[in-house]
Amino acid sequence: MGISAKRLTYLEPSLSILNQYVEGMNLVFLGKGKLAQVTMEIAQERGHQLVGVHDSAHPWVTPINKNDVDMVFEMSRPELVHAHVLSALEQGLPMVIGTTGWYDRLPEIKEHCERLEGSVLWASNFAPGVQVFRRLGRTLAAMLDALPDFQLELHESHHLQKLDSPSGTAIQTAQDLLSSSNRYRRWLPELSADPQTLPIISHRLEDEVGTHTLVAQSDFEHISLEHKANHRRAFGLGAVLAAEWLKQRQGFFTVDHYYESLWGLCQ
């Protein structure tokens, strides 16, 4: 199956996701932090163009010509997410949200997206391997319902500058586990003797990119499932791939929608 000059929704399953899309987009970035920088780098490598980069020194205060922009990336600060998303939606611009720590306003943002018939995709972590980790974690949690001697713990490690704790990925993974298990009813950011409480233990270390470890411990056995990001390019690549997928769609999406679509294609 050949690749035409027009954008393709999917290529054949045998082709790598790295070559799945071919037409470049004009991108605006809100934020210039570590995630934004690596995402911009990968986006340009994949043939996309940067037409605007805004931060606190150069805030996003003027409307954008919709014809000049295909996608907006929100990678700034949690307190700015709501205003940025609403502004993009009002201008008819699709947005990918990579900022974490804003989830208390998620229902509002979803309502704005639906009301304005816009396109938004968000993730606590865009790394492709994290999506596999979360999916395997759900399976493990469900299986351990029949093995009550095992107790789960979730550990997350990040760099010293990370603003939120526990990480957004750890919280989302914990929610996955709670939805898959009949045993656990809640999570807490500390160890707990309550067998219905899933503990999340946070660690902040120098130069740590990001590691999440799900541990199942019994008196005589230890099961460990771990995802370790060796470079921030993993997050940037996932964000760009998700944006390329979003360009064809309208609605409010999580990164799960993208990967479920991808895995459904490859089955």
LOKE-22796 format. One record per atom (N, C-alpha, C, O, CB): x, y, z. Coordinates in steps of 0.05 Angstrom, whole numbers, plus 5000, padded with zeros to 4 digits. Atoms other than C-alpha are relative to their C-alpha. Glycine has a CB too. Layout:
N
XYZ;...
This chain:
267
501749765000;500050005000;501850255000;503450285018;498150005025;498349775002;503250654978;499150235018;496850235027;500250094972;500649764985;503551315015;499550234980;501350304965;502350075020;500649785017;500051884979;500850265013;501750275036;497050014992;499349744988;501252624989;497950105019;498550285036;500350214977;502149924981;494652695026;500449865027;501649655029;497249934988;499950124973;494052565101;498549745000;496349724989;498950195021;501350264997;492351845117;499249965028;500750035047;501949774990;500850064973;488351635177;501649775011;502649795033;497049935001;498350224992;491950965181;501549894976;500749924953;498349785013;498650165020;497150575143;499749715008;498449655028;503050094997;500250294994;497849825143;501349945026;503350075034;501349834977;498950074973;499249505211;502949945000;504249985020;498549775011;497250085001;506049265188;501950255000;504350225006;500549834976;498349765001;508549985181;500350125028;498450125044;498850214981;499549884974;511650325241;498350245005;497750394986;503050075003;501549764993;507650855278;501750254995;500650474992;499049995029;498349775005;513651305267;499650114972;500350344967;502949935005;500449925028;511851335193;497050014993;496350014969;501449814981;502950045005;504251315201;498750244987;496850214972;498749945026;501249765011;502852035182;502150154983;504550134988;498950195022;498149895018;505952435126;499850314996;501850434988;499749874973;500349715006;503153145121;500750175025;499750115047;497150054992;499149834978;506353695163;497850185011;495950254996;502350164992;501949814987;502454135212;501550255009;503950245014;498649865023;499049764988;503454845235;499350005030;496949975036;498950264985;500450054971;504254825311;500650255016;502450415010;501849785009;499649804980;503655315368;500549865027;499049685034;497750205002;499450124974;506855145435;499650215022;500550445020;502949905001;500449844976;504655445502;501749885022;500949685034;496950025008;498150114982;510555335547;502649934987;502749864963;498949755014;497350055011;518055255537;501749835019;504149845019;501450264995;498550174981;519854755592;501249754986;501349744962;498149915021;498550235010;523354085585;498249834981;499249744960;500949825023;501750165017;517353715556;499550154974;499550024952;497349945014;500549855024;515754275507;502450004981;502149974957;499250295007;497649995016;522954315483;500449744984;501049754960;502450065017;499550265014;523553575467;497849944980;498349824959;500349775020;502350045019;516653565435;500450174975;499950074953;497450065014;499549835023;518454145390;502249884982;502049894958;500950285009;497850125015;524853795370;499049774983;499749744959;502249915019;501050235015;521353155350;497950084979;497949974957;498749805020;502049905019;515653525316;501350104974;500450034952;498250225012;498649905024;520553875270;501449774985;501549784961;502050215008;498850235013;524153225256;498049854983;498749734963;501349815021;502150155014;517452935233;498750174979;496750104968;498049905019;500949845022;516353505184;498050225008;496850344990;498849834980;501949794991;511953975226;501550275004;503950275007;498649925026;498949744998;513054725231;499150145025;496850125033;499250174975;500749834977;513355175293;499350284990;500950414977;502350015020;500849735008;509355815281;499550185023;498950415020;497549984983;500349834976;508956055353;500849845024;500149615028;497150095003;499250124974;512155915420;499750225021;500850445019;503049904999;500749804980;509556275482;500749895028;500449665034;497050074998;499550074972;511656285555;499350255016;498150445006;503049915004;500749774983;511156765614;501250264990;500150484994;501049955028;498849755011;515857255579;498650094974;498850324967;503049964995;501349945025;511857215514;497249865001;496849664987;501749904976;502650144996;504657045536;498350004975;498650164957;498550135023;502050045022;499156815489;497750195006;495950125021;499149714997;502049804994;494857435489;498450094975;496350224979;501350255012;501449915023;492657545417;498849764985;500049544985;501850164981;501150225016;488057115373;501949904978;503550064968;497350084988;498450125021;491256645323;498349974975;495949904977;501249735009;501450055025;489256615250;499749704997;501749554994;501550124976;500550295001;486055925247;501249874975;502049644976;497049955001;498950115024;488455835176;503049955001;504149814985;499350184976;497150024998;495655895199;500949795020;503349735022;501250265008;499350184978;495355385256;498349744998;495949764993;499550135027;501450265000;493554645256;499749885028;497849725032;501549804982;500150134974;494954455329;501450185020;503450315014;501349734999;498849864977;496454775397;500849805021;499249625027;498050215012;499050174978;500654425450;500050175025;501350375027;502849894993;500049874974;499254625522;502049865018;501549635026;497150005013;497950124984;505554495562;501250225018;503750255020;502249874982;499149774984;505955085610;499849935029;501449785040;498350254993;500350044971;503455095682;497149925006;495350004991;500850255016;502750094995;497354775715;497950225002;495750194992;500049855026;501949794996;494055435733;499350154974;497450304974;501150205020;500649875026;494255665660;498449824981;497449924961;502650084987;501150195019;491255045628;497150084993;496450084969;500049725012;502849955005;483855225635;499750244980;498250224961;498550065025;500349765017;484655925604;501149944972;499950034952;501550235012;498850065026;489155665548;498249824984;497849864960;502749865004;501750185015;484455095529;497550154991;496750124968;499149765018;502449855008;478355555529;500650184977;499050204959;498950155024;499349825022;481956055485;500349854974;499449944953;502650155007;499650165025;484055515435;497349914989;496849924965;501849765006;502650105009;477055225433;498350224988;496950184967;498549875023;501549775010;473855905422;501050084972;499550204956;500150235019;498949945027;478455995362;499949774981;500849794958;502950095003;500350235017;476855315334;502549854996;502949724975;498950094974;497450145003;483855035346;500149755018;499449765041;502250205008;499750244983;485154325369;502450025018;504350165012;500349754981;497949984980;489554235430;500849745012;499149575018;499250205022;498950234985;494053705461;501150125026;502650315026;502349864984;499249904974;495153795536;502049805012;501349575017;497550035019;498050164987;501553535566;500750095028;502149955042;502550004984;499649904972;501553955630;498549815019;496449705012;498950285003;501350174980;499853565693;499250185024;500050415026;501949785010;500749854976;496753785759;497550184998;497050345016;502250165009;502449835004;490354115732;497449845001;495349954994;500250154973;502250195005;485653525736;497450075016;495349965010;500849735007;502449914986;480853855786;498150154981;495850184987;500750175024;501649855019;478454265726;499349844975;498249954956;501450264993;500550175024;477853685678;497150004992;496550024968;500949725006;502849995009;470153665680;499250264986;497750254967;498249965024;500649755013;469854405662;501150004971;499850094953;501250235016;498749995027;474754325604;498549814981;498149884958;503049925002;501550195017;470953715578;497450134991;496650104968;499549745015;502649875007;464454115580;500550224980;498950254961;498750125025;499349805020;467754695543;500449884972;499449974952;502450165008;499450145025;470254215490;497549904986;497249944962;501949775004;502550105012;463453895479;498250234991;497050214970;498649825021;501749775007;459754555479;500950144975;499350224959;499850205023;498949855022;464354875429;500749814976;501849904956;502550155008;499550205021;464954225388;502950014991;503550024967;498150054976;497249985005;472454255393;501449735001;500249525002;501350195018;498350244999;478253765395;502150045022;503850225020;501249934973;498049994979;482353635458;500949715006;499249535008;498950145026;498950254991;486953055477;501950065022;503750235020;501349844977;498249964978;490353015544;501249745010;500149525005;498650145024;498750234988;495152545579;501750095024;502850315023;501849854979;498149954978;498852515645;502849924992;504850015003;499149855025;497450105010;504452165607;499649904971;497949724967;501249785019;500450085027;505152085532;501849784991;501649684968;500550244982;498150215008;510751565531;498649754992;496949655007;502049945023;501350245009;508550965490;500249775020;498249625024;501149914974;499650224982;511450475540;498350025025;497549825037;502949985008;501749964977;507450785597;497249894995;495949785014;499850295008;502650105007;501050595561;499949695003;498049585012;499150084972;499750294997;503449865559;500149935030;498849755039;502549894986;499750044971;505349915633;497250025014;496649855030;501950215013;502749974988;498350165652;498249774993;496749675010;498850264991;501750225009;494949625611;500749745015;498949595023;500249964970;499150234985;499149075643;499350025030;498649825042;503049964996;500649964972;497949375712;497049945005;496449825026;500550295008;502950074996;490349325703;499649705000;498149605016;498450134977;500250295001;491148595685;501049875026;499849695037;501549884976;498950114975;495548455745;498250055023;497749875039;502750135005;501849944978;490748805793;497649825000;496749725021;499150294999;502350185002;484948395767;500649715008;499149585022;498850014972;499250284994;488747735773;500549975030;499949755041;502549934984;499350024972;490947885844;497550005018;497749945042;501850225009;502550034984;483647925868;499749725010;498649675031;497650094983;500350284992;483947165870;502449915017;502449685026;499849834975;497650074984;490647185908;500350215022;502150385020;502649984982;500149784980;489247595971;502650035016;502950235030;497849955018;497549974985;496147456001;501950224988;503750325001;501549745001;498449795013;499147955950;498850275006;496450315004;500249954970;500749724996;498948695967;501450174980;503850144975;500550095029;498849825021;500149235915;501150265013;500050365032;497950074979;498949734994;504549855922;500850124973;501749984955;502449985019;499249855024;505750385868;502150205008;501650375025;497550134986;497949814995;512250765868;500550174976;500450074953;502649855009;499349835022;514051365826;502450175008;502650275030;497650184991;497649844995;520751725820;500350214977;500050144954;502549825001;499649795020;522052395785;502150195009;503250175032;497350154995;497949804994;526952975783;499050195022;496750215028;500750164975;500549834977;527353475840;498250244993;496950355011;502650105012;501549765008;523954035800;497049944994;495550124989;501250134976;502750075007;517453655788;498050135019;498450115044;499649694999;501749844983;511654075814;497949835015;497349895038;498550204983;502150154988;506353545829;501049735012;502949615002;497849944980;499350254987;506752945876;497549905015;496350055031;502350045020;498850195019;504552405866;499850104971;498350294966;498649735003;500049925028;505752465792;497249944988;495749774998;502149854984;502550055014;499852505745;499849714989;497649594989;499750194977;499950275010;501951835715;499349805023;497949615018;502749934987;500650184977;501851505784;497150015008;495949815014;501850085024;502849974993;494951785799;498349864980;496449724987;499250305003;501650135021;492251555732;500349705001;498349554998;500850114973;499650294998;495350865741;498549905024;497349685023;503049945003;501550084977;492350825811;497049984994;495749795003;500550195023;502850015007;485550985783;499449764982;497349644984;499250264986;500350245017;486550445730;499849755018;498149585014;502449974981;499950234983;488149945785;497549975016;496449755020;502550015019;502550014985;482150135827;497649914983;495949774993;499450285012;502250085017;477550055768;500149714991;498149594983;499950184975;499650285009;480449365752;499849805023;499649565018;502649974986;499950174977;480549085823;497550035017;496450255019;502550065017;502350004982;474848895869;501050045029;499350065048;498449754998;498949984973;479548955929;500550295009;499750365031;502649845001;499249734992;482049665929;497850214995;496450204975;502550084984;502149805001;477350245943;501050294997;499650474989;498349985024;498849734999;482050845947;503049984997;504249775001;499150155025;497149994998;489251065940;500750235018;499250435022;501250044971;499049794982;493351485988;503050034994;504449844986;499649935030;497149955006;500251815979;501849925023;503650075030;500450294993;498450104978;503251406035;499449705005;497449604995;499550165026;500550284992;503850696062;497649995018;497150175035;502549885013;502450034984;497550436094;499649705008;500249524992;497550104985;500650274991;495549826135;497349914991;496649674994;500249985030;502650065010;488649846105;500249834975;501349934955;498350264995;499750175024;488149256056;498450104976;498850014953;499149735006;501649895023;483149656013;501250264990;500050394972;497250055009;498749755008;487950246005;502549944984;504249794993;500750185024;497650035017;493050275948;501950235007;501250465002;499249994970;498149784994;499250665970;501550084976;502449924959;501949915022;498249895020;503051115923;502350135015;501950315031;498550214981;497649894987;510151265946;501650164980;502350064959;501749765012;498649825018;513651855914;502950045008;503550055032;498650284999;497149954996;521151955907;500950224982;500150234958;501649744995;498949785016;524752585883;503049985001;504250005022;499050275010;497250065002;531752465858;501350184979;500050274960;500549714993;498549845019;537152855821;500149864973;500849624971;502850065010;499750105027;536852755745;498349764993;498949624974;502949934994;501950225005;531152245748;498050094979;496550284984;498649905026;501949935021;527152275683;497249915007;495350075005;500849874973;502750104992;521351845708;499949705001;500449574980;497950114981;500250294997;520451145735;497449945016;496950075037;502549885014;502450094986;513950805756;500249705004;500749554985;497450084985;499750284994;514050135791;497649905016;496850025036;502649955017;502250124987;508149705810;501049745013;502049564999;497649944981;499050234985;509949195864;497749855013;495949975025;502050105022;501950184987;505848595887;501749825019;503449675010;498449834979;498350134981;508648305951;498349815017;496249895027;501450215018;501150184981;506747685991;502249915019;504550005016;498649754985;497950094981;510347326047;502349854986;504549854996;498749825021;498050175013;514046875998;500750074972;502449944960;499049725001;499549935028;513847225930;499950304996;498850455012;497949864982;499949715007;515147895897;499750024970;501249904955;502750125010;500449945028;512448125830;500550304996;499450465011;497149914990;499549725005;514948775800;499650064970;500749924953;502950075009;500549905027;512549145738;501050294999;500050455014;497049974991;498749744999;516749755720;500150124972;500749994952;502749985011;499449855024;516950295667;502050225008;501550375026;497450134987;498049794995;523150735665;500550154974;501150034953;502649875010;499449835023;523951315617;502950075001;503950185020;498250265001;497249955002;531151355595;500650284989;502850394993;501449794984;499649735012;530152015558;497350134996;495349994992;501549984973;502649865003;524752545553;498949994972;496650054967;500350295008;501050045027;524352405479;497649814999;496049834981;502249914981;502350184999;519551845497;497450155003;495450094991;500349795023;502449844996;514552355522;499450174976;497150204967;500350185025;500549835023;515552815463;499049854976;497249954962;502650144993;500950165022;514752275412;497049925003;495549954984;501749744997;502850074995;508252035444;498150244996;495950204985;499749895027;501749765003;505552745445;499650074971;497350144963;501250245015;500349945029;506952865371;498349794986;496649874970;502850014987;501750215012;503952195351;497150045007;495350014990;501049725009;502749954992;497752355391;498850244986;496450244978;499850045031;501049765015;497153045358;499449934971;497450034961;502150225002;500550085028;497652735289;497449844998;495949874978;502449834989;502650154999;491952265308;497750195005;495550164992;500149785022;502249824992;487752825338;499250184976;496850264975;500850185023;500649815022;488253255275;497649914983;496250084971;502450034982;502150115016;483152805241;497349985015;495349895004;500749734990;502350074983;478152805299;498950245015;500250445019;500749795019;501449804984;473153215338;499049865026;497949655024;497750144985;501050114975;471653095412;502050035022;504150165018;499349714996;498349984976;474753035481;501249725004;499849535009;498450095025;498750254999;479952485484;502249995021;503350195028;501249944972;497550054985;485152175530;501949864981;501149774959;499449845026;498050155017;491451855504;499249714997;500149584979;502850025013;500950275002;487951195517;498549954973;498749744961;498149935023;501550035026;483451315456;501949964977;501449794959;498350254995;498150035021;489551385412;501249725000;501349594979;502350215002;498750264999;492950745436;498149774996;498849574984;501549975026;502050205006;486550345436;499549984970;499149764960;497450065016;500349995029;485650555364;502449864986;502149704968;499750284989;497650125011;492850355349;500149705004;500749554985;502450135012;499950284994;492449685383;497849854986;498149624978;499949955030;502150135015;485849535351;500749964971;499949764959;497450175002;499150025027;489049655284;501949774996;502049634976;501350264991;497850195002;494849195299;499249715008;500849535005;502350085017;500850264992;490748605325;499649824976;498949584979;497450015017;
